[in-house]
C-alpha cells in the first residue's frame, strides 16, 4: 500500500514522460518524520547522475517541527538507491537523446520512502497548447455525454 506525500504537478505539463522508475531515498531521521507529516515539495527539483550514483537535487523537505539542533538541511542533495544497471541505462539515455530526469512524486511504500523518477523530454510551447486544447475537447465530450442517458 502506498501513502502519497507530494507530487510534481508541473512535470507532466512541462515534460513528455517516456519511462518511469522507482528509487529509494537515503534520508536522515528528521527527514522521514517531516515526510510523514507531508512537509515536502518537488518544485524545480531534478535528478542528476554522477560517478555511477544518482542524486535528487533541489527537493525541499521542511525541517521537522519537533527536531532539535540535529535537524536536517531542507534543500540538501539526497542520494537515491537504484540498481547499477538501471543507473547506467538512464545515464546513457540522458547523454545521447537530450532526456532529463524529473521526480514525479514522493510516497511511502512498505514503510520506506520512495521517489518516482520520470525520463522525459522538455515540451515546446506549442506542444503544451496542443495538450490544453485536447483536454478541453475531452472535457466537452464528457459533459455532453454526462447529461444524456444512453439505452
Secondary structure, 3 states (H helix, E strand, C coil): CEEEEEECCCHHHHEEEEEEEEEEECCCHHHHHHHHCCCEECCCCEEEEECCEEEEECCEECCCCCCCCCCCCCCCCEEEECCHHHHHHHHHHHHHCCCEEEEEEEEEECCEEEEEEEEEEECCHHHHHHHHHHHHHHHHHHHHHHHCCCC
